Amino acid sequence: MKSEPLELAASANALCADRVGLAKLAKWAFDGRDLRPLWGDLIAKLLDGTADAGEGLDLTLIAQLLGDKPAGLTIQRDVLRSHQLFRSPCCSEAPRLRVLALAAATDMGSNTPIEFLLEESDFELMVLYVVPDAELPDPLPDHDVAIVIASDSEDCQHALRQIDQVAARWPRPLLNPPRLIGNLDRDKLHRLLDGTAGLSMPATIAADRAALVEVAAERAELGIVGGLGFPIIIRPRGSHAGFGLAKIEDAAALDRYLGGRGEPEFFIAPFIDYSSADGQFRKYRVVFVDGQAYACHMAIADRWDIWYLNAGMAGSPSKQLEEATFMQTFEIGFGRRHRTTLALIAERIGLDYFIIDCAETRDGALLVFEADNTAVVHNMDSPQIFSYKPPQMTKIFAAVVTMMERRAVERRERAA
């Protein structure tokens, strides 16, 4: 096998198809703008053959934002058959750094939404989709830094394998290497982080439907599946953002759950009551950039299955005050309490950029629910309601920019 670096050519950059991109389209949808007229205009161009590749890829996002994921993925598959390289808008006409993001052909939630991180920078962002039945471009488009944005989900595995085969020969710094992204699957993550000081992370067990059906029918004890007992948390394998997540109290509840789902594999874990003394559940999102932890958001609700959108944060000044305090005092509060644990998590996971969703147990341990590289980190919330958020998001975005600049400079210095 060749050991020399892959080749780069500025001429390959001319193949980039320009697009509106995820950040702008998502912001329009978030603000309540009706995307259907734009959908109608672009689908008409697609049908009469006048749409370019960038418009076609924008259509895939619009379809998903409108709730039609199957249509979006169908359009995406057709577009990516003939074109895989795209450019997102840059705030500068003379970008000072070129970033190449390596994506998988999947839904919009399974690649790192990197546009949100870089949209206000003076970096040029190119996204290369690594798809089955298509080799990586030879030569590659010229760039200063590359980052793998595909997730650990099943439909990204081909892309991760293909990138990993040439990762050692990549001619520029390659952030978030695919071999490390593979460790983020829930059962692998537990094994990776097990024994970390100050960390509570219940064992997550992969279980197939057949074994769970036996438990639900009371022909077998739950203990045969990883030694767990009720109550448990269950979700389809590969799911995120609360999709298919449920608390199961007994065999009858498991039977009802399986009856409403068709997935062949699931993750199960013991239920941990992480409610605070006031009965509220508090869930935190922490972003790691270049090994450093940053507060991203905090959600507070009276339900255990909490995520930001179901916590009612926008309508509660008291919750907003608590979230603002979490952000503004992170270095001397939450971040300091868990400094050693957070540092060990960053070291063991080893990725340049990733996120954890976590809580605090009543005995003060850091309870980690999941880690991934694709959770949304954005600045779309209303500054009138969440006035404390823009400075914190700006801090995170600046850290990402600084990390990429540092890696690019280090490579240039070594080359010199």
N, C-alpha and C positions, 0 to 999 in steps of 0.2 A: 504493500500500500504506500502511496506517496506520502512523504512527511513534510514537504514544503508547504508554506501557507497558500491558501486559496488566493486567487488573483482578484484584483479590484480594477474597475475602469469607470472613469467619470462618464463615459459615453452611455453606460448602462443606466445612469440616473435619468437620462432623457426618456426612458421607458415608463417613468412614474405617471400614473393617472391621477389627476387632481380630484379632490372630493370635498364636500362640505364637512363630513366627518362626524364622529360620535359626540364629541363635546358640544358642538353647536346644536345638533339635532336633539340630543337629550335635554339640553337646556331649554330649547323651544317647547318640547313636550312637558318638561317640569313646570314651566311657567304657564301652561295651559293653552299654548298656541295649537290651533287645529292643523295637524299635519296632512289631513286628507287632500286638500287642494294640491299640495306639493306632490303627494303620492300620485294623484291623478295625472298631473303634468308629466312626471317621470315615467309612469307606466305606459303612457301614450307614446312617449319617445322610444321606450324599450320595444313596444309592439311594432312600431313602424321602422325599427332598425336605426334610429338616429341617436340613441342614447350611447354615450361613451362609457368606458369601463368604470370610471369614478362615479358617474351617476347611477350605474347599475348597482355598485356596492352601497351607495347611499340608500338606494331602494330597499336593500336587505335590512338595513337598520330601521328605516321608517316602518316597514312591515312589522318588525318585532316591537317597536315602540307603540304601534297601534294594536298590538295583541295578537298578530297573526304570525307566530313563529314559524309554522310549516312553510308558509308562502315565502317568508324571508330567507329561510335556508335553501329553498328551491332556487330562488333567484341567485343567491350567493353561489351555489354550486355551478349554475350556468355561467356566471361571470368569471369565476375562477378557473374554468376550463381553458380560457384563452388569455387571461391576464391575472398576474399575481402581485404586482408591485404598485403601491399607491402612496400618494403624498397628502398629508393633512395640512391645513392652513398654518402658517407661521406668522407671528406678529412682526417679523422684520423682513424687509426685502433683501437684506444681506445677512443671512444666518451665519453665526460664528461657530456652530458645531452641527454636524450631521449625525442624526441618530437613526439607526436601522432597527426596527422592531420586528421580531420573528414570530409570526402568529400562526395559529391553526385554523382550519376551515371548520368553524363551530359557531354556536350562538354567541350573541354579543356579551354574555356574562361569563364566558369561559376563556377569554383573553384579557390580560391586564388592560384596563381602560386608560392607557398611557397618555392619551390626548389630554385628559383632565390635568395630568401632572405637568405637561409641557406647553399647554396652549398659550400661556402668557410669556413664555420664554422666547429668546431669539435663536432657538434651535430649529433646524429643519427636521421634521419627522417623516420618515418613510416607513411604510409597513409592508413587509414581504410575507405573503401567505405561503406556508409550506404545505403542499397538498399532495395526496396520493397520485401516482402516475405522472408526476412532474418533477424533474430534477431541479436542484437549486440552480439559479442563474450562473452561468460561467462566461465571463467574469461576473462577480458580484458588483452591485452598485457601490460606488465609493462612499465611505462613511468614516466617522471618527470613533464611534462607540456603537456596539450592537447590544440588544437586550432581548432575551427570550420572554415573550409575553403569553405563550400558551400555558394552560393550566395542567393539573395532574389528572383531569377527567379522561374517561375512556376514549372519547372522540378526538382527544389531542395526542394520544400515544404515538400515532404514526409520525406526527410532526416532531415530537420530542426525540424519537429514535433517529429520525433522519438528521436532525441538527446535531445530536450527540455523536453521530458517526464522523462528523467533520469538526467538532468543537475544538479539538486539540490543534487543528490547522487554521483556525479562524484568524484572519490577518489583523484584526483590531480587537480591543478589549471586548469580551463577551460576558455581559452581566447576566445573572440568574441562569447559570448553566443547567441544562435539562436534567442531568443526573441528580441534581439537588432538588429540583421541582418534584421529581418522582417521590420524594420522601414526605410530601405533604398529604398524601392519602391518609385518612383518619387512623387506620390501624397501624400504618407505618409510623405516623407521627407520634403515636403513643409510645411505641417502642423506642423511638429516637430520643424522646424527652423523659422517659421513665428514669426516676432517680434524681431529677434536677432539684436542687435544694430550694425549698419554699414553694414548690409547684404541686398543685393538685390537678391531675388529669386522669379521670377514670378510664380504665381499660376499654377500648373500643374494639368490638369483635365483629368480624365479617361473618354473616350467616346467610345461607341460601334458603330459598322459599321452602324447599322440601322439609328441612329440619324444623323450621318455624311452624309449618303446618302440623307437624307431629306434636309440637308443644301446644299449639292452639286447640288441637283435638284431645288434649290431655292423655295422649298415648306415650308422651315422654315428658320428663321434667326439663324446665328451662336450664337447669344446671348443666345439661349436656352441651349447651351452646356457650362455651367459654366460662362455665362455672358461675354464671350470673343468677340472680334471683329478682323477682318483681319487687318494686316497680322498675321499669326500664324505659329508656329513650330509644326510639327506633326511627330510622329514616332510610330511604332508598340509597344504595351505594352510589356515590358520585354526585349526590344532590347537594345544593347549597341554598343559602338565603331562606331557610325554613321550609323548603319544598318537601312535602311528605313527612314532616317531623311530627311525632306524636309521643305522648307519655302513655305507657301501657301498664295498667295496674294488675291484670291477671290474664289467664288463658282465654277467657271469653272476650276480653277487650282486644287481645291479639288476633283472635279469629275474625272479629269485626273489621279490624284494620286491614288484614290480609285480603279480606273479601272485597275491599274497595280499592285495592292496588294490584297492578299487574307486573311489577318489577320482579326479576328473578333473584336479586341479591339485595341485602340490607346491611346496615351497620346498627348494632345495638350496644348500649352502654348503660351502666347503672344510673338511675336518677339521683342527682345531688340537689338538695334543697339549698340554694344559695341566697335565699331571701335575707334581707337585713332585719334588724330588730324592729323596724316599723312595718314589716310585712311586705315591703316593696322589693322588687328585684332590680338590680342594677347591673347593666351589661356595658362593657367598655370595648372600644376598638382602638388598638394601638398599632401604629405604623412603624416599621423598622426600615431605616434608610442608612446603608453603609454601617450597620451594626448599632446605630443609635435609635432609641425608642422615642416616639412622639405621640402625644395624645391626638386622636382623630375625632372620636365622638363618644358620647355616653347616653344611654337610653335608660329610662326609669319607668317601670310599670308594675301593676299588681298581678302580673301573669309571668310564669316561668319561661314560656316560649316567646321571648321578647326579641324584637329587632327594631331598628330605629323608626320604621314607618308605622308600626302599630303601637308605639309608646305614647302618642299624643303630646310630643314635646312642644310642637308649635303653639298649642293652646294652654300651656302651663308656665307662667312666669317663674314659679318656684322650681320647676324642673330645669328651666333654662338657667336659673341662677346656679343650681348645683352643677350643671354641665359646664358653665362658664368657669366656675371655681376649679373643676377638674382640669380644664385646659390651662388656665392661667397659673395654677400652682402645681402643675405636673412635676416639675423638677424638684420641688421641695415637699410634694405630697405623694400622690400615687407612685410616680416614677421613683422617688427616693425609697418608699417603703419596699418596693419590689426590685430595686436596682440590681441586686446580685442575680435574682432569678431571671430578669429580663436580659441581662448580659449573657447568662448561660444559654437562654433560648436562642439569642442571636448567634452565638458561637456554634451551637449544635445544628441549627437549621442551615446556617452558612450562606443563605441567599443575600444578594445585595439589596433587594427590595422585597418585603413581604408584610403581611398583616396578621395579627391575631385578634380574635374575639374572645373576651375573657370576663371574669368577675372576681370578687373576693369572697372567700368562704368566711364563716363566722369566726373561725380561729385564725384568720388573717392570711391564709395561703392564697396564692394566685391560682384561680381555677381557669384553665384554658379549654375552650370549647373546640376551636379549630384554628388552623393557620392556613393561609393561602396567599397566592400572588395576584389574585384577580378581583378582590373586593373593591368596591367603588370608593375612591377617595376624591371628593369633589368640593367645589365652592359654589354650588348652585343655590343653596338656601338663601332665603330673604335676609339681606343685611339689616333690614328694619326690625325683623323679629329676632334674628340671631346675630346681633352686632358683634359678638365676641368671636364668631367663627372665621371671618376673612383673615384676620391676623394669624390665626393658627394654621389655616390652610396654606397661606402664603409661606409660612415657615417651613412646612413640609415640602412644598413645591421647590423652594429655594434649596433645601437639602438635597433633593433629587438632582437638580441642576448642578450643584457643587460636586456631588459624587461623580456625575458623568464627566464634568470638566477635569476633575482630578485624575480620573482613569485615563482620559485622553492625553493629558499632559505627561503622566508617568510613561505612557507608551512612547511618546515622542522623545522624551529624555533618554529612554533606553535605546531607541533607534539611533539617536545622535551619538 
